[in-house]
Amino acid sequence: MTLTVAAQVQAGSLGLDATVEVEPGETVAIVGPNGAGKTTLLRTLAGLLPLDSGRIDLDGTVLDDPAADVLVPAERRPVGVVFQDYLLFPHLSVTENVAFGLRSRGTRRARARRVARDRLADLGMTELADAPVHVLSGGQAQRVALARALVTRPRLLLLDEPFAALDATGRASARRGVRRDLDAFDGIAVLVTHDLLDAAALADRIVVLEAGRVVQTGTLADAVARPRSDYVADLVGTNLLRGHARGDRVVLDHADLPTTPREPNELVVADARDGPVFASIHPHAVTVHRNRPETSARNVWSSTIAGIEQYGGRARIRFDGPVPLVAEITEAAIRELGLGVGVAIWVSVKATEITVFAA
């Protein structure tokens, strides 16, 4: 069971042109900023938005191919969908909501209810089987929506921001429940999310969409180690710089930065390379000093603090200067060093703490 997607579609001002492949048993998270095309891609998979060109193939069955005049309607696709707002029917009980997917595919009511109750039992929700949906918590409603999607035994499961309506506590519990459900699901799952924790908890791999294009795909560890756009770097909380490598030096691309013998626009790195590259630096690897340090670090420059964000005993410091970076230190260090916005400081980074890879 493999999903192969080459989707080209114009949806308003967005032009989606994305190629995605998902392997059997795999859960893939589609992530990206608002307006990147995540929901548009999901709608094409669900059959709610036909392609302008391209092809969607699920396990050897073509679901959409405009060139061959093939378009399988949504109700005939082996696809289950969990929408962001769940779309439970308020006038139906929990059991009847779960049974709806089977009823819509022609299953008789009595059998649909039996199968729905069995599914709810599998999810540990038997006590809610006869409850009206308005009494459900957000997490319970989310799991009922998932049960409704899975009860038809789809080959492809689509989850559109499934935890968006939940608070932080509810999300943590719901993630654990959905993780268990996905572990028992033998099909392909595609998750759309803005939340990196969702992707980390549920997905085997991420696909990053920006402006309708795939800019990066791989494991979350790949994205953390080698982000390929500013959005991905921000998402995983690391620094990303672009430049041109010449041996153990990376000349940065920031044209507006001054170049002086004291503060050249370059980094010294551990690995020799040549050509366009990205340089990734984790905020933990950026050391902050009030005075020019005596250090073995080969990258040392003066800078100015542009902003400080404090959270949970730690702080992220954003710098202006020849190399724009973010550092992460403790709030105690902020106080000891007397740091604040506008304060002049020195920054150091060891060459071995910089990951360089081809752009």
C-alpha positions in Angstrom: 0.0 0.0 0.0 1.7 3.1 -1.3 0.5 6.7 -1.8 2.0 8.6 -4.7 0.9 12.2 -5.2 1.8 14.7 -7.9 -0.7 17.5 -7.2 -0.9 20.7 -9.3 -4.0 22.8 -8.5 -4.8 26.5 -8.3 -6.8 27.3 -5.2 -7.5 31.1 -5.1 -4.1 32.8 -5.0 -2.3 29.6 -4.0 -0.7 27.5 -6.7 0.0 24.1 -5.2 2.6 22.0 -7.0 3.7 19.3 -4.7 5.0 15.7 -5.0 4.7 13.4 -2.0 5.2 9.7 -1.6 4.1 7.7 1.5 5.2 4.2 2.2 3.1 1.4 3.6 2.3 1.8 7.3 3.9 5.2 7.4 2.5 8.3 9.1 3.6 11.6 7.4 3.0 15.0 8.9 2.5 17.9 6.5 3.8 21.1 8.1 4.2 24.6 6.9 3.2 28.2 7.6 -0.4 29.5 7.1 -1.3 29.6 3.4 1.4 27.1 2.4 -1.1 24.7 0.9 -1.4 22.0 3.6 -5.2 21.9 3.7 -5.4 22.2 0.0 -3.2 19.1 -0.4 -5.4 17.3 2.1 -8.6 18.3 0.2 -7.2 16.9 -3.1 -6.5 13.6 -1.3 -10.0 13.5 0.2 -11.5 14.1 -3.2 -13.0 17.5 -2.2 -10.8 19.4 -4.6 -10.0 17.9 -8.1 -6.5 18.3 -9.5 -5.8 20.7 -12.4 -3.0 18.3 -13.5 -1.0 15.6 -12.0 -2.0 12.3 -10.4 -3.0 10.6 -7.1 -2.4 6.9 -6.9 -3.3 4.8 -3.8 -2.0 1.2 -3.8 -2.1 1.0 -7.6 -5.6 2.6 -7.9 -5.8 6.0 -9.6 -8.0 8.4 -7.6 -7.4 11.5 -9.7 -5.7 11.9 -13.1 -7.1 14.8 -15.2 -5.1 13.7 -18.3 -6.8 10.3 -18.2 -10.2 11.8 -17.3 -10.2 9.8 -14.0 -11.7 11.3 -10.8 -13.0 9.0 -8.1 -15.5 11.0 -6.0 -14.9 11.5 -2.3 -17.6 9.1 -1.2 -16.1 6.3 -3.2 -12.5 6.7 -2.0 -11.1 4.4 0.6 -10.2 7.4 2.7 -11.2 8.4 6.2 -11.0 12.1 7.3 -10.8 13.7 10.7 -11.6 17.3 10.2 -10.2 20.1 12.4 -13.6 20.8 14.0 -14.6 17.1 14.0 -18.0 17.7 12.3 -19.9 15.4 14.6 -23.7 15.4 14.2 -25.2 17.1 17.3 -28.6 15.3 16.9 -27.0 11.8 16.9 -25.5 9.8 19.7 -21.9 8.8 19.9 -22.7 5.3 18.4 -24.8 6.8 15.6 -22.0 9.3 14.8 -19.5 6.5 14.5 -21.9 4.3 12.5 -22.6 7.1 10.0 -19.5 6.3 8.0 -20.7 2.8 7.5 -24.3 3.8 6.8 -23.1 6.2 4.1 -21.5 3.3 2.4 -24.6 1.2 2.4 -24.2 -0.9 5.6 -27.5 -1.7 7.2 -28.3 0.2 10.4 -28.2 -2.7 12.8 -24.8 -4.0 11.6 -23.4 -0.4 11.4 -24.4 0.1 15.1 -22.8 -3.2 16.1 -19.5 -2.4 14.3 -19.6 1.1 15.8 -20.0 -0.2 19.3 -17.2 -2.7 18.8 -14.9 0.2 17.6 -15.8 2.3 20.6 -15.1 -0.7 22.9 -11.6 -1.0 21.2 -11.0 2.7 22.1 -12.2 2.2 25.7 -15.2 4.4 25.1 -18.1 2.0 25.7 -19.5 4.1 28.6 -20.1 6.9 26.1 -21.7 4.8 23.4 -25.2 6.2 24.0 -24.3 9.7 25.1 -25.2 12.7 23.0 -22.2 14.4 21.5 -22.7 17.7 23.3 -21.6 16.1 26.7 -18.2 15.1 25.3 -15.0 16.8 26.2 -12.8 18.1 23.4 -10.6 15.0 23.6 -13.5 12.6 23.6 -15.1 14.4 20.6 -11.7 14.1 18.8 -11.6 10.4 19.4 -15.2 9.8 18.3 -14.3 11.6 15.1 -11.3 9.4 14.7 -13.4 6.3 15.4 -15.9 7.4 12.7 -13.0 7.7 10.2 -11.5 4.3 11.1 -14.6 2.3 11.3 -14.8 2.0 7.5 -11.3 0.5 7.5 -9.9 3.1 5.1 -6.6 2.6 3.3 -5.7 6.3 3.8 -6.4 8.3 6.9 -6.3 12.1 6.8 -6.1 14.2 9.9 -6.5 17.9 9.6 -5.1 19.7 12.7 -6.8 17.1 14.9 -5.8 18.8 18.2 -6.5 22.4 17.3 -9.6 22.6 19.4 -7.9 21.2 22.5 -6.1 22.9 25.4 -2.5 21.9 26.2 -3.6 19.3 28.8 -6.2 17.8 26.4 -3.7 17.7 23.6 -1.2 15.7 25.5 -3.8 13.1 26.4 -5.3 13.1 22.9 -1.9 12.6 21.3 -1.3 9.4 23.4 -4.7 8.1 22.3 -4.2 8.8 18.6 -0.7 7.3 18.8 -2.2 4.1 20.0 -4.9 4.1 17.3 -2.3 4.8 14.6 -0.1 2.0 15.9 -3.1 -0.4 15.3 -3.9 1.1 11.9 -2.3 -0.8 9.0 -2.9 1.8 6.3 -1.3 5.1 5.4 -1.9 8.2 7.6 -1.3 11.9 6.6 -1.4 14.5 9.3 -1.6 18.2 8.7 -0.4 20.3 11.7 1.3 23.5 12.8 2.5 21.9 16.0 5.9 20.3 16.0 4.9 18.2 19.1 2.1 16.7 17.0 4.6 15.7 14.3 7.1 14.4 16.9 4.5 12.3 18.7 2.7 10.9 15.7 4.7 11.0 12.5 7.5 8.9 11.1 8.5 11.7 8.7 7.6 15.3 7.9 7.0 17.0 4.6 7.4 20.8 4.7 5.3 22.9 2.4 6.0 26.6 1.7 4.0 28.6 -0.9 2.6 25.4 -2.4 6.0 23.7 -2.8 7.8 21.0 -0.9 11.0 22.5 0.5 12.1 19.6 2.8 11.2 16.0 3.6 12.7 13.6 6.0 12.6 12.6 9.7 12.3 15.3 12.4 15.9 14.6 13.3 16.9 15.4 9.8 15.0 18.7 10.0 16.6 19.6 13.3 20.1 18.8 12.0 19.8 20.2 8.5 16.9 22.7 8.1 16.5 23.9 4.6 14.5 27.1 5.1 14.1 29.8 7.6 10.6 28.5 8.5 12.0 25.0 9.2 14.8 26.5 11.3 12.3 28.5 13.3 10.1 25.5 13.7 12.8 23.3 15.1 14.4 26.2 17.1 17.8 26.5 15.5 19.8 29.1 13.6 20.2 28.8 9.8 22.6 30.9 7.8 23.3 30.8 4.1 26.7 31.3 2.4 29.4 30.1 0.2 32.0 27.7 1.5 35.7 28.0 0.6 37.6 25.4 2.6 37.0 25.8 6.3 35.4 29.2 5.8 31.8 30.1 5.0 31.3 33.6 3.6 27.7 34.6 4.6 25.2 35.9 2.1 24.0 38.9 4.1 24.8 41.7 1.7 23.8 44.4 4.2 26.4 43.4 6.8 29.7 45.3 7.0 32.9 43.5 6.2 35.9 44.5 8.2 39.1 42.8 9.2 37.8 42.6 12.8 34.3 41.4 11.9 34.3 39.6 8.6 31.0 38.2 7.4 32.2 34.6 7.6 32.2 31.6 9.8 35.1 29.2 10.5 33.9 25.6 10.4 35.3 22.2 11.0 34.6 20.6 7.7 36.2 21.8 4.4 33.7 22.3 1.6 33.3 24.3 -1.6 30.1 26.0 -3.0 26.7 27.2 -1.7 25.9 25.8 1.7 23.7 26.2 4.7 25.2 26.5 8.2 23.1 25.4 11.1 24.0 26.4 14.7 21.9 25.3 17.7 21.1 28.1 20.2 22.7 26.1 22.9 26.0 26.3 21.1 26.1 30.1 21.1 28.0 31.5 24.1 27.4 35.0 25.4 30.1 37.2 27.1 30.1 40.8 28.4 33.7 41.3 27.4 35.8 39.9 24.6 36.5 36.3 25.7 39.8 34.4 25.9 38.5 31.3 24.3 39.5 28.5 21.9 36.3 29.1 19.8 37.3 30.2 16.3 34.2 32.4 15.8 34.1 35.4 18.0 32.4 38.7 17.3 30.8 41.7 19.0 27.0 42.2 18.8 24.0 43.9 20.4 21.0 42.3 22.1 17.9 42.9 20.0 15.4 40.9 22.1 15.0 38.5 25.0 12.2 36.0 25.4 12.1 34.2 28.8 10.3 31.0 29.5 10.5 28.2 32.1 13.8 29.3 33.6 15.5 29.7 30.2 15.8 32.6 27.8 16.3 33.0 24.0 18.4 36.0 23.1 18.3 37.5 19.6 21.3 39.5 18.4 21.9 42.2 15.9 25.4 42.2 14.4 27.6 40.7 11.7 26.1 37.2 12.3 22.4 37.3 13.3 21.8 34.5 15.7 19.7 33.3 18.6 21.3 32.0 21.8 19.6 30.1 24.6 20.8 30.5 28.1 19.4 30.3 31.6 17.5 33.2 33.2 20.1 33.1 36.0 22.8 33.8 33.5 20.8 36.7 32.2 20.8 38.2 35.7 24.5 37.4 36.4 25.6 39.0 33.1 23.3 42.0 33.4 21.8 41.4 30.0 19.0 43.4 28.4 17.9 44.8 25.1 20.4 47.2 23.6 23.3 45.8 25.7 26.6 45.3 23.8 28.0 41.8 24.2 30.4 39.3 22.6 29.3 36.1 21.0 31.4 32.9 20.4 30.7 29.7 18.6 33.1 26.7 18.2 33.8 25.6 14.7 32.8 22.0 15.7 29.3 23.2 16.8 28.5 24.4 13.2 26.8 21.9 10.9 27.4 22.7 7.2 25.6 21.1 4.4 25.0 21.7 0.7 22.3 24.3 -0.2 
